[in-house]
Amino acid sequence: MSAQAPACQLLERQKDNYAALWVVGPPVDSWLIDQSAGVVSGDFDALREWQAKGKQARTPFDLAVGEPFGKEIVLFWPKAHQLGIWWLKWLCEQLPEGTPIEIVGEHQGGIKRVPKMLEELGMPWDKRDNARRCSLFTTHTAALDLASGNEASGNEASESAWQTIESSGLTLVSHPGVFGHGKVDEGTLLLLESIENSLPKKPLKVLDMGCGDGIISAWLAQRGHHVTAVDVSAFAVEACKRTLAANGLEGRVLCSDVFSALEGEQFDWIVSNPPFHKERDISYGPSQRLISTAPEHLNAGGRLIVVANGFLPYPDHLQRAFQDFQTLADNRRFKVYGAIKSQR
Ligand SMILES: C[S@@+](CC[C@H](N)C(=O)[O-])C[C@H]1O[C@@H](n2cnc3c(N)ncnc32)[C@H](O)[C@@H]1O
């Protein structure tokens, strides 16, 4: 089998150099899975694919600071540049100083900015290869300097990437790579406004599907509801946990591909600002699965509430899954839809 993703095709030319490769933040590529001993990723989809082939798979939050995981490391440069910088700092904290690292990525994904950024972090670099509109750089881990001029210790450098903002009476904690990092989505605010008055006072069992930084979960938990929050991104799961903690709130937060971690569970309400992108590409897969399987995960009389850009085809999906739905709010850019599972 040959590599499919362009960055993996570039690595394929170097494969004789690797004996026990660990890949960090990679795309899902069957050749790469076969070639590698393990993966560290924030993407639950990728972790599952590696695990399914008997490989080791960890999120960065599963590993204690300094816990070793591999010696031959390739970091796949993400489209979110700040997330790439975070991965590098994390690798410097996690691995002994001087551990070689390779960094690969697509030119259109910003890999050409990497040498300048390595210089800013005081890390040496060299270019190893260039093909398929991708580049491969080598560097090694270094002791990072914090702004104070002191050497960073523990996980101080990677911790500094977490940001907090205040919105809707809540402290929201976010991280590069988490949806809308450091901003609040206008659609989410419309959704919260539109359910404020219809939300029952008695505590509901509520699911926040695609929780991101946890704004919806924290808002519902603050009103006394029992919240389960899920997201496919381990960074979002960690952000949501931190948001709940920052507001003194409780909730269950899980990594899940839509309902994958919630088999057999039912809720009174499912509330979501569902994803319609994977990286920069439009993808309706998860939102369609959310709507079509929501009735199985709702109690009789339970509600699904979703917000969407006006142009998205959710009304058709809702009509098919629930036979009826209402538009609860419409501000021209976003619409909030509600659908009720019949009592029978
Ligand atoms: C539009 S954002 C909403 C984030 C947050 N709830 C808010 O309102 O700001 C959609 C979220 O869905 C997550 N997501 C994407 N695909 C998913 C999937 N297959 N299963 C669960 N969550 C997913 C994304 O990581 C992202 O955090």
The ligand as an SDF file (V2000), in Angstrom:
LIG
                    3D

 27 29  0  0  0  0  0  0  0  0999 V2000
  -19.1920   24.6410   15.4170 C   0  0  0  0  0  0  0  0  0  0  0  0
  -18.1520   23.9470   16.6920 S   0  0  0  0  0  0  0  0  0  0  0  0
  -19.0970   24.3260   18.1650 C   0  0  0  0  0  0  0  0  0  0  0  0
  -18.2580   24.4140   19.3950 C   0  0  0  0  0  0  0  0  0  0  0  0
  -19.0030   24.9130   20.6580 C   0  0  0  0  0  0  0  0  0  0  0  0
  -20.1020   24.0330   20.9980 N   0  0  0  0  0  0  0  0  0  0  0  0
  -19.5010   26.3190   20.4360 C   0  0  0  0  0  0  0  0  0  0  0  0
  -20.7360   26.4630   20.3250 O   0  0  0  0  0  0  0  0  0  0  0  0
  -18.7010   27.2440   20.3580 O   0  0  0  0  0  0  0  0  0  0  0  0
  -18.3860   22.2320   16.4100 C   0  0  0  0  0  0  0  0  0  0  0  0
  -17.5710   21.3010   17.3200 C   0  0  0  0  0  0  0  0  0  0  0  0
  -17.8260   19.9550   16.8940 O   0  0  0  0  0  0  0  0  0  0  0  0
  -16.6440   19.2010   17.0340 C   0  0  0  0  0  0  0  0  0  0  0  0
  -16.7380   18.0290   16.1460 N   0  0  0  0  0  0  0  0  0  0  0  0
  -16.3400   17.9140   14.8520 C   0  0  0  0  0  0  0  0  0  0  0  0
  -16.5900   16.6730   14.3900 N   0  0  0  0  0  0  0  0  0  0  0  0
  -17.1450   15.9860   15.4170 C   0  0  0  0  0  0  0  0  0  0  0  0
  -17.5960   14.6480   15.5650 C   0  0  0  0  0  0  0  0  0  0  0  0
  -17.5090   13.8050   14.5530 N   0  0  0  0  0  0  0  0  0  0  0  0
  -18.0950   14.2690   16.7590 N   0  0  0  0  0  0  0  0  0  0  0  0
  -18.1550   15.1490   17.8070 C   0  0  0  0  0  0  0  0  0  0  0  0
  -17.7290   16.4340   17.7270 N   0  0  0  0  0  0  0  0  0  0  0  0
  -17.2480   16.8450   16.5470 C   0  0  0  0  0  0  0  0  0  0  0  0
  -15.5400   20.1750   16.6750 C   0  0  0  0  0  0  0  0  0  0  0  0
  -14.2970   19.7350   17.2190 O   0  0  0  0  0  0  0  0  0  0  0  0
  -16.0570   21.4740   17.2810 C   0  0  0  0  0  0  0  0  0  0  0  0
  -15.5760   21.6470   18.5920 O   0  0  0  0  0  0  0  0  0  0  0  0
  1  2  1  0
  2  3  1  0
  2 10  1  0
  3  4  1  0
  4  5  1  0
  5  6  1  0
  5  7  1  0
  7  8  2  0
  7  9  1  0
 10 11  1  0
 11 12  1  0
 11 26  1  0
 12 13  1  0
 13 14  1  0
 13 24  1  0
 14 15  1  0
 14 23  1  0
 15 16  2  0
 16 17  1  0
 17 18  1  0
 17 23  2  0
 18 19  1  0
 18 20  2  0
 20 21  1  0
 21 22  2  0
 22 23  1  0
 24 25  1  0
 24 26  1  0
 26 27  1  0
M  CHG  2   2   1   9  -1
M  END
$$$$
